[in-house]
Amino acid sequence: MTASDRLFAGSIPALYDRYLGPLIFEPYANDAARRLAGMTGGHVLETAAGTGIVTRALSGALPAAVGITATDLNQAMIDFAAAQPGTSRVNWRQADALSLPFDDGSFDAVVCQFGAMFFPDRVAAYAEARRVLKPDGTFIVSIWDRIEHNEFAAVVTDSVAALFPADPPQFLARTPHGHHDVARVRDEVAAAGFARVEVETIEHRSRAPSARDPAIGYCQGTPLRNEIEARAANRLDEATDVAAAAIAARFGTGAVDGKIRAHIFAAHR
């Protein structure tokens, strides 16, 4: 991972939420909310909450008696998330998942959707989640599978790489889809002290009204944008157009539909 992989600033949060939220994140956010739907009280913590896609799903699914705290290291993401409708019950905090500002045993559940790949020390982050969990608490972690099982991301990566053959941007393959080894993740969670770790691999369909929507989402709403602009500041629109054309060539010129796949870990103290 490079320093720019963690840089979500400027217009990136809004584009990330608008285009990638419904495309790839909401199906798994709803899955996380369903896993906790039996809660009638207590408190849930979300780490690496980003623009609040999971947070909004939790807020809509859990009864008012369940408290929700959402954190992210990136203040720009927290600011965007806190401004969205449907989250007035959420306690928003800027916080580092490797050093959480909460007492031991504060939460009944901790959720981290597609954030662990950004942690410089994943075992330390998982250990922090365990520390703030109550003795019978549950930690839910979502990890993307390898990029070839996430079709739009793969097409975007290949098409944009062709624009810069001497130095291809690899953010999507390197970071979001670079931490897909189930055995390794299970070992990391266990090394953090969790006694029991369950894993389920779940596929969804990723749908958008046009090929341009995922192209904008990936090229302009993620740190892939930072890589493109670092190579040629004036070629972001060109890269987006090339990605859209590649998606249309494979999936059609109307509404598009591609596979996404992720691994969901449920760890118990």
Buried (B, 14 or more C-beta within 10 A) or exposed (E): BBEBBBBBEEEBBBBBBBBBBBBBBBBBBBBBBEBBEEBEEBBBBBBBBBBBBBBBBBBEBBEEEBBBBBBBBBEBBBBBBBEBEEBEEBEBBBBBBBEBEBEEEBBBBBBBBBBBBBBEEBBBBBBBBBBBBBEEBBBBBBBBBBBEBBBBBBBBBBBBBEBBEEEBBBBBBBBBBBBBBEEEBBEBBBEBBBEEBEBEEBEBEBBBEBBBBBBBBBBBBBBBBBBBBEBEEEBBEBBBBBBBBBBBEBBEEEEBEBBBBBBBBBBBB
